[in-house]
Amino acid sequence: MHYTHPPVQKAYALLQQISADQNARQMAEMRERALINELSMLADAKEEGIEEGKLAVARALLDVLDDQTIALKTELPIETIKELRA
């Protein structure tokens, strides 16, 4: 294949070099897996933080709103609100 755009040429040359070297290829695959794992952990942490935030808001509303309204506004299951109230 013939690429005319210099950054693409450079990337393609690097890809060919890495592909030819088994050790470099393994290192690139390990790096890719590590990046995927890191993204997954960050997504999990973000989701956990969002959930904790919803629970904190729900706790703050227990004394002023009914369970149904809290569940609706926090997008938490009604069962979770009932557990918080118990």
LOKE-230543 format. One record per atom (N, C-alpha, C): residue number from 1; residue in three letters; chain; atom name; x, y, z. Coordinates in pm, 1 decimal, always signed. Example, Ala and Ser with C-alpha at 12.3 -4.5 7.8 and 13.67 -1.06 7.14 Angstrom:
<atoms>
{seq: 1&type: ala&mol: A&atom: N&xx: +1319.0&yy: -569.0&zz: +780.0}
{seq: 1&type: ala&mol: A&atom: CA&xx: +1230.0&yy: -450.0&zz: +780.0}
{seq: 1&type: ala&mol: A&atom: C&xx: +1320.0&yy: -330.0&zz: +780.0}
{seq: 2&type: ser&mol: A&atom: N&xx: +1285.0&yy: -225.0&zz: +708.0}
{seq: 2&type: ser&mol: A&atom: CA&xx: +1367.0&yy: -106.0&zz: +714.0}
{seq: 2&type: ser&mol: A&atom: C&xx: +1290.0&yy: +3.0&zz: +787.0}
</atoms>
This chain:
<atoms>
{seq: 1&type: met&mol: A&atom: N&xx: +84.2&yy: -118.2&zz: +0.0}
{seq: 1&type: met&mol: A&atom: CA&xx: +0.0&yy: +0.0&zz: +0.0}
{seq: 1&type: met&mol: A&atom: C&xx: +88.8&yy: +124.6&zz: +0.0}
{seq: 2&type: his&mol: A&atom: N&xx: +41.4&yy: +224.5&zz: -66.3}
{seq: 2&type: his&mol: A&atom: CA&xx: +117.7&yy: +348.4&zz: -75.6}
{seq: 2&type: his&mol: A&atom: C&xx: +37.3&yy: +461.2&zz: -11.1}
{seq: 3&type: tyr&mol: A&atom: N&xx: +94.0&yy: +517.6&zz: +94.4}
{seq: 3&type: tyr&mol: A&atom: CA&xx: +29.3&yy: +627.7&zz: +164.9}
{seq: 3&type: tyr&mol: A&atom: C&xx: +107.1&yy: +755.7&zz: +136.3}
{seq: 4&type: thr&mol: A&atom: N&xx: +34.4&yy: +863.9&zz: +112.7}
{seq: 4&type: thr&mol: A&atom: CA&xx: +99.8&yy: +989.5&zz: +78.4}
{seq: 4&type: thr&mol: A&atom: C&xx: +105.9&yy: +1087.9&zz: +195.3}
{seq: 5&type: his&mol: A&atom: N&xx: +19.3&yy: +1070.9&zz: +292.5}
{seq: 5&type: his&mol: A&atom: CA&xx: +15.3&yy: +1161.7&zz: +406.7}
{seq: 5&type: his&mol: A&atom: C&xx: +130.4&yy: +1125.2&zz: +502.0}
{seq: 6&type: pro&mol: A&atom: N&xx: +224.4&yy: +1217.6&zz: +530.3}
{seq: 6&type: pro&mol: A&atom: CA&xx: +344.0&yy: +1185.3&zz: +609.2}
{seq: 6&type: pro&mol: A&atom: C&xx: +314.9&yy: +1119.1&zz: +746.2}
{seq: 7&type: pro&mol: A&atom: N&xx: +218.2&yy: +1167.9&zz: +824.3}
{seq: 7&type: pro&mol: A&atom: CA&xx: +193.9&yy: +1099.4&zz: +952.5}
{seq: 7&type: pro&mol: A&atom: C&xx: +147.4&yy: +954.2&zz: +934.3}
{seq: 8&type: val&mol: A&atom: N&xx: +70.1&yy: +930.4&zz: +828.1}
{seq: 8&type: val&mol: A&atom: CA&xx: +24.7&yy: +794.1&zz: +800.3}
{seq: 8&type: val&mol: A&atom: C&xx: +142.6&yy: +708.9&zz: +757.1}
{seq: 9&type: gln&mol: A&atom: N&xx: +231.8&yy: +764.5&zz: +675.7}
{seq: 9&type: gln&mol: A&atom: CA&xx: +351.3&yy: +692.3&zz: +634.0}
{seq: 9&type: gln&mol: A&atom: C&xx: +435.5&yy: +653.5&zz: +756.0}
{seq: 10&type: lys&mol: A&atom: N&xx: +451.8&yy: +748.9&zz: +845.8}
{seq: 10&type: lys&mol: A&atom: CA&xx: +531.8&yy: +724.5&zz: +965.8}
{seq: 10&type: lys&mol: A&atom: C&xx: +467.6&yy: +615.7&zz: +1052.9}
{seq: 11&type: ala&mol: A&atom: N&xx: +337.1&yy: +623.9&zz: +1071.5}
{seq: 11&type: ala&mol: A&atom: CA&xx: +266.4&yy: +525.0&zz: +1152.6}
{seq: 11&type: ala&mol: A&atom: C&xx: +273.5&yy: +386.7&zz: +1087.8}
{seq: 12&type: tyr&mol: A&atom: N&xx: +257.7&yy: +382.0&zz: +955.8}
{seq: 12&type: tyr&mol: A&atom: CA&xx: +264.0&yy: +254.6&zz: +885.0}
{seq: 12&type: tyr&mol: A&atom: C&xx: +403.2&yy: +192.9&zz: +894.9}
{seq: 13&type: ala&mol: A&atom: N&xx: +506.2&yy: +274.4&zz: +883.3}
{seq: 13&type: ala&mol: A&atom: CA&xx: +643.5&yy: +224.1&zz: +895.4}
{seq: 13&type: ala&mol: A&atom: C&xx: +668.4&yy: +168.4&zz: +1035.8}
{seq: 14&type: leu&mol: A&atom: N&xx: +617.6&yy: +238.8&zz: +1135.8}
{seq: 14&type: leu&mol: A&atom: CA&xx: +632.6&yy: +192.0&zz: +1273.8}
{seq: 14&type: leu&mol: A&atom: C&xx: +556.0&yy: +61.3&zz: +1294.2}
{seq: 15&type: leu&mol: A&atom: N&xx: +437.0&yy: +52.2&zz: +1238.3}
{seq: 15&type: leu&mol: A&atom: CA&xx: +358.2&yy: -71.1&zz: +1248.7}
{seq: 15&type: leu&mol: A&atom: C&xx: +431.1&yy: -188.2&zz: +1183.9}
{seq: 16&type: gln&mol: A&atom: N&xx: +490.3&yy: -165.8&zz: +1068.9}
{seq: 16&type: gln&mol: A&atom: CA&xx: +566.9&yy: -271.8&zz: +1002.7}
{seq: 16&type: gln&mol: A&atom: C&xx: +686.4&yy: -314.9&zz: +1087.9}
{seq: 17&type: gln&mol: A&atom: N&xx: +752.9&yy: -217.7&zz: +1147.5}
{seq: 17&type: gln&mol: A&atom: CA&xx: +869.0&yy: -247.2&zz: +1231.5}
{seq: 17&type: gln&mol: A&atom: C&xx: +827.0&yy: -329.2&zz: +1353.1}
{seq: 18&type: ile&mol: A&atom: N&xx: +720.9&yy: -287.8&zz: +1417.6}
{seq: 18&type: ile&mol: A&atom: CA&xx: +673.3&yy: -359.1&zz: +1537.2}
{seq: 18&type: ile&mol: A&atom: C&xx: +625.8&yy: -499.8&zz: +1499.3}
{seq: 19&type: ser&mol: A&atom: N&xx: +555.1&yy: -510.4&zz: +1387.7}
{seq: 19&type: ser&mol: A&atom: CA&xx: +503.3&yy: -639.7&zz: +1344.3}
{seq: 19&type: ser&mol: A&atom: C&xx: +615.6&yy: -738.2&zz: +1313.6}
{seq: 20&type: ala&mol: A&atom: N&xx: +727.1&yy: -688.0&zz: +1267.2}
{seq: 20&type: ala&mol: A&atom: CA&xx: +838.6&yy: -775.0&zz: +1231.3}
{seq: 20&type: ala&mol: A&atom: C&xx: +914.4&yy: -825.4&zz: +1353.9}
{seq: 21&type: asp&mol: A&atom: N&xx: +906.4&yy: -753.9&zz: +1464.4}
{seq: 21&type: asp&mol: A&atom: CA&xx: +979.2&yy: -788.8&zz: +1586.0}
{seq: 21&type: asp&mol: A&atom: C&xx: +881.0&yy: -850.2&zz: +1686.1}
{seq: 22&type: gln&mol: A&atom: N&xx: +896.2&yy: -980.9&zz: +1711.5}
{seq: 22&type: gln&mol: A&atom: CA&xx: +803.2&yy: -1051.1&zz: +1799.8}
{seq: 22&type: gln&mol: A&atom: C&xx: +800.6&yy: -989.9&zz: +1939.9}
{seq: 23&type: asn&mol: A&atom: N&xx: +914.5&yy: -955.6&zz: +1993.5}
{seq: 23&type: asn&mol: A&atom: CA&xx: +921.4&yy: -896.3&zz: +2127.4}
{seq: 23&type: asn&mol: A&atom: C&xx: +848.8&yy: -761.0&zz: +2130.4}
{seq: 24&type: ala&mol: A&atom: N&xx: +871.5&yy: -680.0&zz: +2027.7}
{seq: 24&type: ala&mol: A&atom: CA&xx: +805.0&yy: -549.5&zz: +2020.8}
{seq: 24&type: ala&mol: A&atom: C&xx: +654.3&yy: -567.3&zz: +2005.7}
{seq: 25&type: arg&mol: A&atom: N&xx: +614.3&yy: -667.4&zz: +1928.8}
{seq: 25&type: arg&mol: A&atom: CA&xx: +472.4&yy: -695.7&zz: +1909.8}
{seq: 25&type: arg&mol: A&atom: C&xx: +407.7&yy: -736.9&zz: +2041.0}
{seq: 26&type: gln&mol: A&atom: N&xx: +475.7&yy: -822.8&zz: +2117.4}
{seq: 26&type: gln&mol: A&atom: CA&xx: +423.8&yy: -865.4&zz: +2247.2}
{seq: 26&type: gln&mol: A&atom: C&xx: +413.2&yy: -747.6&zz: +2343.2}
{seq: 27&type: met&mol: A&atom: N&xx: +512.6&yy: -660.8&zz: +2341.6}
{seq: 27&type: met&mol: A&atom: CA&xx: +509.5&yy: -543.0&zz: +2428.1}
{seq: 27&type: met&mol: A&atom: C&xx: +393.2&yy: -450.4&zz: +2389.3}
{seq: 28&type: ala&mol: A&atom: N&xx: +371.2&yy: -434.2&zz: +2259.6}
{seq: 28&type: ala&mol: A&atom: CA&xx: +260.8&yy: -350.1&zz: +2213.2}
{seq: 28&type: ala&mol: A&atom: C&xx: +126.6&yy: -410.1&zz: +2255.2}
{seq: 29&type: glu&mol: A&atom: N&xx: +113.7&yy: -541.1&zz: +2245.6}
{seq: 29&type: glu&mol: A&atom: CA&xx: -10.4&yy: -607.4&zz: +2287.2}
{seq: 29&type: glu&mol: A&atom: C&xx: -32.0&yy: -594.5&zz: +2437.8}
{seq: 30&type: met&mol: A&atom: N&xx: +76.2&yy: -607.3&zz: +2514.5}
{seq: 30&type: met&mol: A&atom: CA&xx: +65.7&yy: -591.4&zz: +2659.8}
{seq: 30&type: met&mol: A&atom: C&xx: +23.9&yy: -448.5&zz: +2694.9}
{seq: 31&type: arg&mol: A&atom: N&xx: +80.8&yy: -351.5&zz: +2625.8}
{seq: 31&type: arg&mol: A&atom: CA&xx: +45.4&yy: -210.7&zz: +2650.2}
{seq: 31&type: arg&mol: A&atom: C&xx: -101.8&yy: -187.4&zz: +2616.5}
{seq: 32&type: glu&mol: A&atom: N&xx: -146.1&yy: -243.8&zz: +2505.5}
{seq: 32&type: glu&mol: A&atom: CA&xx: -286.0&yy: -227.3&zz: +2465.7}
{seq: 32&type: glu&mol: A&atom: C&xx: -379.9&yy: -288.5&zz: +2570.7}
{seq: 33&type: arg&mol: A&atom: N&xx: -346.8&yy: -408.4&zz: +2618.9}
{seq: 33&type: arg&mol: A&atom: CA&xx: -429.1&yy: -471.1&zz: +2723.9}
{seq: 33&type: arg&mol: A&atom: C&xx: -429.6&yy: -387.1&zz: +2850.7}
{seq: 34&type: ala&mol: A&atom: N&xx: -314.7&yy: -331.6&zz: +2886.8}
{seq: 34&type: ala&mol: A&atom: CA&xx: -306.1&yy: -247.4&zz: +3006.6}
{seq: 34&type: ala&mol: A&atom: C&xx: -392.3&yy: -122.5&zz: +2991.0}
{seq: 35&type: leu&mol: A&atom: N&xx: -390.3&yy: -61.7&zz: +2872.5}
{seq: 35&type: leu&mol: A&atom: CA&xx: -473.5&yy: +56.3&zz: +2848.2}
{seq: 35&type: leu&mol: A&atom: C&xx: -621.9&yy: +22.3&zz: +2855.0}
{seq: 36&type: ile&mol: A&atom: N&xx: -658.8&yy: -91.1&zz: +2798.6}
{seq: 36&type: ile&mol: A&atom: CA&xx: -798.8&yy: -134.3&zz: +2804.0}
{seq: 36&type: ile&mol: A&atom: C&xx: -840.5&yy: -159.5&zz: +2948.2}
{seq: 37&type: asn&mol: A&atom: N&xx: -754.4&yy: -224.6&zz: +3025.2}
{seq: 37&type: asn&mol: A&atom: CA&xx: -784.6&yy: -249.1&zz: +3166.5}
{seq: 37&type: asn&mol: A&atom: C&xx: -797.8&yy: -118.9&zz: +3244.0}
{seq: 38&type: glu&mol: A&atom: N&xx: -711.2&yy: -23.7&zz: +3215.6}
{seq: 38&type: glu&mol: A&atom: CA&xx: -716.7&yy: +105.2&zz: +3283.7}
{seq: 38&type: glu&mol: A&atom: C&xx: -848.1&yy: +177.4&zz: +3252.4}
{seq: 39&type: leu&mol: A&atom: N&xx: -887.7&yy: +176.3&zz: +3125.4}
{seq: 39&type: leu&mol: A&atom: CA&xx: -1014.2&yy: +239.2&zz: +3087.1}
{seq: 39&type: leu&mol: A&atom: C&xx: -1132.4&yy: +172.6&zz: +3155.5}
{seq: 40&type: ser&mol: A&atom: N&xx: -1125.9&yy: +41.3&zz: +3165.6}
{seq: 40&type: ser&mol: A&atom: CA&xx: -1233.0&yy: -32.9&zz: +3232.1}
{seq: 40&type: ser&mol: A&atom: C&xx: -1240.7&yy: +3.1&zz: +3380.2}
{seq: 41&type: met&mol: A&atom: N&xx: -1125.1&yy: +11.5&zz: +3445.3}
{seq: 41&type: met&mol: A&atom: CA&xx: -1122.3&yy: +47.0&zz: +3587.9}
{seq: 41&type: met&mol: A&atom: C&xx: -1172.1&yy: +189.8&zz: +3609.1}
{seq: 42&type: leu&mol: A&atom: N&xx: -1135.6&yy: +280.2&zz: +3519.2}
{seq: 42&type: leu&mol: A&atom: CA&xx: -1182.7&yy: +418.7&zz: +3530.2}
{seq: 42&type: leu&mol: A&atom: C&xx: -1334.5&yy: +426.5&zz: +3512.4}
{seq: 43&type: ala&mol: A&atom: N&xx: -1386.7&yy: +350.0&zz: +3418.3}
{seq: 43&type: ala&mol: A&atom: CA&xx: -1531.6&yy: +348.3&zz: +3396.2}
{seq: 43&type: ala&mol: A&atom: C&xx: -1603.2&yy: +292.0&zz: +3518.4}
{seq: 44&type: asp&mol: A&atom: N&xx: -1547.8&yy: +186.0&zz: +3577.0}
{seq: 44&type: asp&mol: A&atom: CA&xx: -1607.1&yy: +127.5&zz: +3698.0}
{seq: 44&type: asp&mol: A&atom: C&xx: -1603.8&yy: +227.4&zz: +3813.2}
{seq: 45&type: ala&mol: A&atom: N&xx: -1491.5&yy: +296.9&zz: +3829.4}
{seq: 45&type: ala&mol: A&atom: CA&xx: -1479.3&yy: +395.5&zz: +3937.6}
{seq: 45&type: ala&mol: A&atom: C&xx: -1577.4&yy: +510.4&zz: +3917.1}
{seq: 46&type: lys&mol: A&atom: N&xx: -1593.7&yy: +553.0&zz: +3793.2}
{seq: 46&type: lys&mol: A&atom: CA&xx: -1688.3&yy: +660.9&zz: +3763.8}
{seq: 46&type: lys&mol: A&atom: C&xx: -1829.6&yy: +617.0&zz: +3798.8}
{seq: 47&type: glu&mol: A&atom: N&xx: -1866.7&yy: +497.3&zz: +3758.6}
{seq: 47&type: glu&mol: A&atom: CA&xx: -2000.6&yy: +445.9&zz: +3788.0}
{seq: 47&type: glu&mol: A&atom: C&xx: -2021.8&yy: +433.3&zz: +3937.9}
{seq: 48&type: glu&mol: A&atom: N&xx: -1919.9&yy: +386.7&zz: +4008.2}
{seq: 48&type: glu&mol: A&atom: CA&xx: -1928.8&yy: +374.9&zz: +4154.5}
{seq: 48&type: glu&mol: A&atom: C&xx: -1946.6&yy: +513.0&zz: +4218.6}
{seq: 49&type: gly&mol: A&atom: N&xx: -1875.0&yy: +610.8&zz: +4168.0}
{seq: 49&type: gly&mol: A&atom: CA&xx: -1886.9&yy: +747.2&zz: +4220.4}
{seq: 49&type: gly&mol: A&atom: C&xx: -2025.1&yy: +805.6&zz: +4196.1}
{seq: 50&type: ile&mol: A&atom: N&xx: -2079.8&yy: +780.2&zz: +4078.1}
{seq: 50&type: ile&mol: A&atom: CA&xx: -2214.4&yy: +827.3&zz: +4046.7}
{seq: 50&type: ile&mol: A&atom: C&xx: -2315.2&yy: +763.0&zz: +4140.9}
{seq: 51&type: glu&mol: A&atom: N&xx: -2299.6&yy: +633.3&zz: +4162.2}
{seq: 51&type: glu&mol: A&atom: CA&xx: -2392.3&yy: +561.5&zz: +4251.4}
{seq: 51&type: glu&mol: A&atom: C&xx: -2383.3&yy: +613.9&zz: +4394.4}
{seq: 52&type: glu&mol: A&atom: N&xx: -2261.3&yy: +639.6&zz: +4440.6}
{seq: 52&type: glu&mol: A&atom: CA&xx: -2244.2&yy: +694.6&zz: +4576.0}
{seq: 52&type: glu&mol: A&atom: C&xx: -2307.4&yy: +833.0&zz: +4586.7}
{seq: 53&type: gly&mol: A&atom: N&xx: -2295.6&yy: +911.2&zz: +4481.3}
{seq: 53&type: gly&mol: A&atom: CA&xx: -2357.4&yy: +1043.0&zz: +4479.7}
{seq: 53&type: gly&mol: A&atom: C&xx: -2508.8&yy: +1034.5&zz: +4487.0}
{seq: 54&type: lys&mol: A&atom: N&xx: -2566.0&yy: +941.7&zz: +4413.3}
{seq: 54&type: lys&mol: A&atom: CA&xx: -2711.5&yy: +922.0&zz: +4417.9}
{seq: 54&type: lys&mol: A&atom: C&xx: -2756.1&yy: +881.0&zz: +4557.7}
{seq: 55&type: leu&mol: A&atom: N&xx: -2679.6&yy: +792.7&zz: +4620.9}
{seq: 55&type: leu&mol: A&atom: CA&xx: -2714.6&yy: +748.4&zz: +4756.2}
{seq: 55&type: leu&mol: A&atom: C&xx: -2705.9&yy: +864.5&zz: +4855.3}
{seq: 56&type: ala&mol: A&atom: N&xx: -2605.5&yy: +949.4&zz: +4839.4}
{seq: 56&type: ala&mol: A&atom: CA&xx: -2590.6&yy: +1064.9&zz: +4928.9}
{seq: 56&type: ala&mol: A&atom: C&xx: -2708.4&yy: +1160.5&zz: +4913.5}
{seq: 57&type: val&mol: A&atom: N&xx: -2750.5&yy: +1184.1&zz: +4790.7}
{seq: 57&type: val&mol: A&atom: CA&xx: -2866.0&yy: +1271.3&zz: +4766.7}
{seq: 57&type: val&mol: A&atom: C&xx: -2991.2&yy: +1208.3&zz: +4826.1}
{seq: 58&type: ala&mol: A&atom: N&xx: -3007.3&yy: +1079.1&zz: +4805.4}
{seq: 58&type: ala&mol: A&atom: CA&xx: -3125.1&yy: +1010.1&zz: +4859.2}
{seq: 58&type: ala&mol: A&atom: C&xx: -3129.4&yy: +1021.1&zz: +5011.3}
{seq: 59&type: arg&mol: A&atom: N&xx: -3015.8&yy: +1001.6&zz: +5076.0}
{seq: 59&type: arg&mol: A&atom: CA&xx: -3011.6&yy: +1012.5&zz: +5223.2}
{seq: 59&type: arg&mol: A&atom: C&xx: -3052.1&yy: +1153.3&zz: +5267.9}
{seq: 60&type: ala&mol: A&atom: N&xx: -3006.7&yy: +1253.1&zz: +5195.4}
{seq: 60&type: ala&mol: A&atom: CA&xx: -3037.1&yy: +1391.3&zz: +5231.4}
{seq: 60&type: ala&mol: A&atom: C&xx: -3185.1&yy: +1424.0&zz: +5213.5}
{seq: 61&type: leu&mol: A&atom: N&xx: -3253.2&yy: +1351.3&zz: +5127.1}
{seq: 61&type: leu&mol: A&atom: CA&xx: -3394.0&yy: +1379.1&zz: +5099.5}
{seq: 61&type: leu&mol: A&atom: C&xx: -3491.0&yy: +1296.6&zz: +5183.3}
{seq: 62&type: leu&mol: A&atom: N&xx: -3439.5&yy: +1200.4&zz: +5258.9}
{seq: 62&type: leu&mol: A&atom: CA&xx: -3527.4&yy: +1110.3&zz: +5334.4}
{seq: 62&type: leu&mol: A&atom: C&xx: -3622.6&yy: +1183.9&zz: +5427.9}
{seq: 63&type: asp&mol: A&atom: N&xx: -3577.7&yy: +1293.4&zz: +5486.5}
{seq: 63&type: asp&mol: A&atom: CA&xx: -3662.3&yy: +1362.5&zz: +5583.8}
{seq: 63&type: asp&mol: A&atom: C&xx: -3758.0&yy: +1463.3&zz: +5520.9}
{seq: 64&type: val&mol: A&atom: N&xx: -3749.2&yy: +1484.0&zz: +5387.7}
{seq: 64&type: val&mol: A&atom: CA&xx: -3837.0&yy: +1583.6&zz: +5326.5}
{seq: 64&type: val&mol: A&atom: C&xx: -3924.1&yy: +1530.5&zz: +5212.4}
{seq: 65&type: leu&mol: A&atom: N&xx: -3891.1&yy: +1412.7&zz: +5159.1}
{seq: 65&type: leu&mol: A&atom: CA&xx: -3968.5&yy: +1358.1&zz: +5048.0}
{seq: 65&type: leu&mol: A&atom: C&xx: -4007.8&yy: +1213.2&zz: +5074.4}
{seq: 66&type: asp&mol: A&atom: N&xx: -4110.9&yy: +1168.2&zz: +5002.3}
{seq: 66&type: asp&mol: A&atom: CA&xx: -4152.9&yy: +1028.4&zz: +5013.1}
{seq: 66&type: asp&mol: A&atom: C&xx: -4060.7&yy: +940.0&zz: +4928.7}
{seq: 67&type: asp&mol: A&atom: N&xx: -4066.1&yy: +810.5&zz: +4956.4}
{seq: 67&type: asp&mol: A&atom: CA&xx: -3976.8&yy: +714.6&zz: +4889.6}
{seq: 67&type: asp&mol: A&atom: C&xx: -3991.6&yy: +717.9&zz: +4737.5}
{seq: 68&type: gln&mol: A&atom: N&xx: -4114.2&yy: +724.6&zz: +4689.4}
{seq: 68&type: gln&mol: A&atom: CA&xx: -4139.3&yy: +722.2&zz: +4544.9}
{seq: 68&type: gln&mol: A&atom: C&xx: -4073.2&yy: +841.3&zz: +4475.1}
{seq: 69&type: thr&mol: A&atom: N&xx: -4085.7&yy: +957.9&zz: +4533.0}
{seq: 69&type: thr&mol: A&atom: CA&xx: -4027.4&yy: +1078.5&zz: +4473.0}
{seq: 69&type: thr&mol: A&atom: C&xx: -3874.7&yy: +1072.1&zz: +4475.7}
{seq: 70&type: ile&mol: A&atom: N&xx: -3819.7&yy: +1026.3&zz: +4585.8}
{seq: 70&type: ile&mol: A&atom: CA&xx: -3673.0&yy: +1012.8&zz: +4595.4}
{seq: 70&type: ile&mol: A&atom: C&xx: -3622.5&yy: +914.6&zz: +4490.1}
{seq: 71&type: ala&mol: A&atom: N&xx: -3691.8&yy: +801.8&zz: +4475.9}
{seq: 71&type: ala&mol: A&atom: CA&xx: -3651.5&yy: +702.1&zz: +4375.8}
{seq: 71&type: ala&mol: A&atom: C&xx: -3658.0&yy: +761.8&zz: +4235.7}
{seq: 72&type: leu&mol: A&atom: N&xx: -3762.9&yy: +835.3&zz: +4209.0}
{seq: 72&type: leu&mol: A&atom: CA&xx: -3779.7&yy: +897.2&zz: +4077.3}
{seq: 72&type: leu&mol: A&atom: C&xx: -3669.1&yy: +998.0&zz: +4048.6}
{seq: 73&type: lys&mol: A&atom: N&xx: -3638.2&yy: +1083.1&zz: +4144.1}
{seq: 73&type: lys&mol: A&atom: CA&xx: -3540.6&yy: +1190.1&zz: +4122.4}
{seq: 73&type: lys&mol: A&atom: C&xx: -3395.0&yy: +1142.2&zz: +4124.3}
{seq: 74&type: thr&mol: A&atom: N&xx: -3366.9&yy: +1036.0&zz: +4198.7}
{seq: 74&type: thr&mol: A&atom: CA&xx: -3229.0&yy: +985.5&zz: +4204.7}
{seq: 74&type: thr&mol: A&atom: C&xx: -3204.2&yy: +870.5&zz: +4108.2}
{seq: 75&type: glu&mol: A&atom: N&xx: -3310.3&yy: +820.3&zz: +4047.0}
{seq: 75&type: glu&mol: A&atom: CA&xx: -3302.3&yy: +704.9&zz: +3956.9}
{seq: 75&type: glu&mol: A&atom: C&xx: -3251.4&yy: +580.3&zz: +4028.7}
{seq: 76&type: leu&mol: A&atom: N&xx: -3278.1&yy: +572.6&zz: +4158.3}
{seq: 76&type: leu&mol: A&atom: CA&xx: -3245.0&yy: +453.5&zz: +4236.9}
{seq: 76&type: leu&mol: A&atom: C&xx: -3370.3&yy: +368.0&zz: +4250.0}
{seq: 77&type: pro&mol: A&atom: N&xx: -3353.5&yy: +236.5&zz: +4265.2}
{seq: 77&type: pro&mol: A&atom: CA&xx: -3470.2&yy: +150.2&zz: +4285.7}
{seq: 77&type: pro&mol: A&atom: C&xx: -3541.3&yy: +186.2&zz: +4416.6}
{seq: 78&type: ile&mol: A&atom: N&xx: -3671.9&yy: +172.6&zz: +4417.1}
{seq: 78&type: ile&mol: A&atom: CA&xx: -3750.0&yy: +203.4&zz: +4536.1}
{seq: 78&type: ile&mol: A&atom: C&xx: -3704.9&yy: +117.4&zz: +4654.2}
{seq: 79&type: glu&mol: A&atom: N&xx: -3660.2&yy: -4.9&zz: +4626.1}
{seq: 79&type: glu&mol: A&atom: CA&xx: -3612.3&yy: -94.7&zz: +4731.9}
{seq: 79&type: glu&mol: A&atom: C&xx: -3489.8&yy: -35.0&zz: +4802.6}
{seq: 80&type: thr&mol: A&atom: N&xx: -3404.4&yy: +29.3&zz: +4724.0}
{seq: 80&type: thr&mol: A&atom: CA&xx: -3284.9&yy: +93.0&zz: +4782.8}
{seq: 80&type: thr&mol: A&atom: C&xx: -3325.7&yy: +206.8&zz: +4875.2}
{seq: 81&type: ile&mol: A&atom: N&xx: -3424.9&yy: +284.5&zz: +4835.9}
{seq: 81&type: ile&mol: A&atom: CA&xx: -3471.1&yy: +395.1&zz: +4918.4}
{seq: 81&type: ile&mol: A&atom: C&xx: -3531.4&yy: +340.9&zz: +5047.7}
{seq: 82&type: lys&mol: A&atom: N&xx: -3607.8&yy: +234.5&zz: +5037.5}
{seq: 82&type: lys&mol: A&atom: CA&xx: -3667.8&yy: +174.2&zz: +5156.9}
{seq: 82&type: lys&mol: A&atom: C&xx: -3560.4&yy: +120.8&zz: +5251.4}
{seq: 83&type: glu&mol: A&atom: N&xx: -3453.7&yy: +64.5&zz: +5194.5}
{seq: 83&type: glu&mol: A&atom: CA&xx: -3342.4&yy: +16.0&zz: +5277.4}
{seq: 83&type: glu&mol: A&atom: C&xx: -3272.8&yy: +133.9&zz: +5348.2}
{seq: 84&type: leu&mol: A&atom: N&xx: -3257.1&yy: +244.9&zz: +5278.7}
{seq: 84&type: leu&mol: A&atom: CA&xx: -3195.0&yy: +362.5&zz: +5339.5}
{seq: 84&type: leu&mol: A&atom: C&xx: -3281.3&yy: +416.2&zz: +5453.5}
{seq: 85&type: arg&mol: A&atom: N&xx: -3411.2&yy: +410.1&zz: +5436.0}
{seq: 85&type: arg&mol: A&atom: CA&xx: -3500.5&yy: +462.2&zz: +5536.4}
{seq: 85&type: arg&mol: A&atom: C&xx: -3506.4&yy: +371.4&zz: +5659.6}
{seq: 86&type: ala&mol: A&atom: N&xx: -3482.3&yy: +242.6&zz: +5641.5}
{seq: 86&type: ala&mol: A&atom: CA&xx: -3493.3&yy: +145.3&zz: +5751.1}
{seq: 86&type: ala&mol: A&atom: C&xx: -3382.6&yy: +160.6&zz: +5854.1}
</atoms>
